[in-house]
Amino acid sequence: MRESTIVVIAGAVGGLLWLVRWVADVDALLWPGAVLLSVVVLAAGASLVRPVVLRVVVGLCVVALAWSLAAVVGVQDSLVVGGIVGAVVALGCLAVLPRTLRGRAGTEASAVPAADAVASPAPTGPRRRAERRSRSAR
């Protein structure tokens, strides 16, 4: 199983835990859901940059930002706010889950380029304008 699939599943489960916390009024689900949602936020922040050292720093900073926003909004105090946040995250992760599960099969199928993909694409933008100017100068 790929890392992205694990992150998406963690987000769906964490969001559903917060949703169940709201519906069933079970405060014990706050922290397990928060840990799983923090994994998603950490992975999202780490995916923003390339070097490994920066991935760690940016990932942790995005987690800190998310928790500060959650504290301002009052996720810990309000079941409704936490439930809505959980529902949005769970729905988003469940919507992305089929694509992450198909991701490996899709990349393997496209590993061999088609004959049309090998041909160079038609020039666009500045290169195309330069070719037009060179033709008109002849």
N, C-alpha and C positions, 0 to 999 in steps of 0.2 A: 504494500500500500504506500502511495506517495505521501510526502509531507503535506502537500496542499490538501489532500483528501482528509488527512488527520485533523488539520486545522479547521476545515469546514465542518467536520463532524463535531469537533469540540465546540465550535460556535453554535451549532444547532442545538446540542445538548445543553450548553450553558444558557442559551436563550430560553429554551423550554423549561429549564429549572426555575428561571426567574418568572416565567409565565405561570408555572404551577404554584410558585410562591405567592403570586398575586391572587390567583383563583382560590387556592386552598388555604391561604393565610398561614403558611408554614415558614416561620422565620429561619429555620435551620437550613433552608436551601439558598440563602443569600450568598454565603461564602463559597460553597462548591461551584455555584453558577458564576460567581465573580472570578474565580481562578480560571475556569474554562474560557470565559470571555476575555480575560487578560492574555491568554495564549493567542487568541485571535488578533487582538490589538498588537501584541508583540510581533507576530508574524507579518501583519500588515505594515507596521512601521519598519521592520527589517527589510521588507521587499522594496522600500523606496530608494535604497542606495546599493552600490556595488561592493566596495571593500568590506571585508569581514569585520574589521574593527568598527567601522562606521555603522554596520548593521546592528551590532550590539548596542552601541550608544544611541542610535536613532530609535531602535526598538524600545529600549528602556525609557527614553524620553517620551515617546508616544504613549506608553503605558501610564507614565506619570501624568501626562496631559489628560488622558481619558479618565483617570481616577479623580483628578481635580475637577473636571467637568461634571463627573457623576456626583461629587460631593456638593458642588454648587447647585445642581438640579435637585438633589435630595433623593437619590436612588435608595440609600440605606433607610431613610426615614419613611418614605412613601411607597407603599405597595403598588399603587397605580403607576407611578413613574417607572419603577423597576419592571413591572409587568409589561408596560408598553415598550420599553427599551428591549426587553427580552424577546417580545413578539417580533419586533422589527428585525433584530439580529437573527433570530431563528428562521424567519421567513426568507431573509436574504441568503443565509447559508443553505437552506433547503432548496432555494432556487438555483444556486450555483453548484450544488452537489452532483447532479447528473453530468454536468460539463467536466467536473474534475474526475469523475469516474471514467468518462469516455476519453479523457485527455491522453492517456497513454496509448490507447488503440488508435486515436486520431494521429498522433505524432509518428507512430510506427508505419501507418498506412501512407503517410505523406513523405516518408524518408526517401523514396525513389521519385525524383522529379519527373513530371510528365514532359513530353516533347515540346509542348507549347510553353511550359514554364522555363525551359532552357533558353529559348530565343530571347534576345534582349528586348526589353520593352521600348515602346516608342518614346522618344525624348519629350520631356515636358518642361515647363518653366523656363528658366534662363537659358538652358542648353538649346531648347527648341527655338527661342528667339535669336540666339546666336547663329544657328543654322539657317534661319530665314534671311538674316542680314548677309551671310556669306553667299547665299544663292542670289540675292538681288544685286550684289556687287559684281557678279560675274558677267 
